[in-house]
């Protein structure tokens, strides 16, 4: 059981101080979660603190590789609608 931070992480430092098990470390090119320390906040919080604060959709994955904040979850904009808007307004 452990979460994983992927390359879309922008090293904003939001998650690191919130981790109750101190499993999040600064690394290059993005933060990492040390699997042997990650408890997924079980016993400490109802929700994973790293995912609760992360401003980047899809940057933190669960043990199955599923994003904890999937695309559209933070903005409320459905993924398909976001793609259509980008096509209609190129260069923006």
C-alpha positions as CSV (number, residue, x, y, z in Angstrom):
1,X,0.0,0.0,0.0
2,X,1.5,3.3,-1.1
3,X,0.7,6.3,-3.2
4,X,3.0,7.5,-6.0
5,X,3.7,11.0,-7.2
6,X,4.3,11.2,-11.0
7,X,6.1,13.5,-13.4
8,X,3.3,16.0,-13.6
9,X,4.2,17.1,-10.0
10,X,5.4,20.7,-10.1
11,X,7.2,20.6,-6.7
12,X,4.9,23.2,-5.1
13,X,5.6,21.9,-1.6
14,X,1.9,21.7,-0.6
15,X,1.9,18.0,0.2
16,X,5.2,17.5,2.0
17,X,4.4,19.2,5.3
18,X,1.0,17.5,5.5
19,X,2.2,13.9,5.3
20,X,1.6,12.4,8.8
21,X,4.1,9.5,8.1
22,X,6.8,11.8,6.6
23,X,6.8,9.7,3.5
24,X,7.1,12.5,0.9
25,X,10.6,13.7,-0.1
26,X,12.0,16.3,-2.5
27,X,13.7,14.7,-5.5
28,X,14.5,15.5,-9.1
29,X,12.5,16.3,-11.2
30,X,9.5,15.9,-8.8
31,X,8.6,14.8,-5.2
32,X,8.5,11.1,-4.4
33,X,6.6,9.1,-1.8
34,X,8.7,6.5,-0.1
35,X,6.5,3.4,-0.2
36,X,7.9,1.8,2.9
37,X,6.7,4.9,4.9
38,X,3.4,5.7,3.2
39,X,0.3,4.6,5.2
40,X,-2.1,6.3,2.9
41,X,-3.1,8.3,6.0
42,X,-5.0,5.3,7.4
43,X,-5.5,5.8,11.1
44,X,-4.6,9.5,10.9
45,X,-7.1,11.1,8.5
46,X,-10.2,10.1,6.6
47,X,-8.7,11.3,3.3
48,X,-5.1,11.2,2.0
49,X,-3.6,14.5,2.9
50,X,-1.3,14.7,-0.1
51,X,-4.2,14.2,-2.6
52,X,-6.4,16.6,-0.6
53,X,-4.0,19.5,-1.0
54,X,-2.4,18.7,-4.4
55,X,-3.3,21.4,-7.0
56,X,-2.3,19.2,-10.0
57,X,-4.9,16.8,-11.4
58,X,-3.6,13.3,-11.8
59,X,-0.2,13.9,-10.1
60,X,-0.8,11.4,-7.2
61,X,-1.7,7.8,-8.0
62,X,-3.0,5.1,-5.7
63,X,-1.4,1.6,-5.5
64,X,-3.4,0.5,-8.6
65,X,-2.2,3.5,-10.6
66,X,-5.5,5.3,-10.5
67,X,-5.2,9.1,-10.0
68,X,-6.5,10.3,-6.6
69,X,-7.4,13.7,-8.3
70,X,-8.4,12.6,-11.8
71,X,-8.6,15.1,-14.7
72,X,-11.6,17.4,-14.1
73,X,-11.9,16.6,-10.4
74,X,-10.4,19.9,-9.3
75,X,-11.7,22.3,-12.0
76,X,-15.1,20.7,-12.4
77,X,-14.6,20.9,-16.1
78,X,-15.4,17.6,-17.8
79,X,-12.3,16.3,-19.7
80,X,-14.1,16.2,-23.1
81,X,-15.4,19.7,-22.7
82,X,-11.9,21.0,-21.8
83,X,-10.5,19.5,-25.0
84,X,-13.2,21.0,-27.1
85,X,-12.6,24.4,-25.7
86,X,-8.9,24.2,-26.4
87,X,-9.6,23.2,-30.0
88,X,-12.0,26.1,-30.5
89,X,-9.5,28.7,-29.1
90,X,-6.1,27.6,-30.3
91,X,-3.1,29.4,-28.8
92,X,-4.8,30.1,-25.5
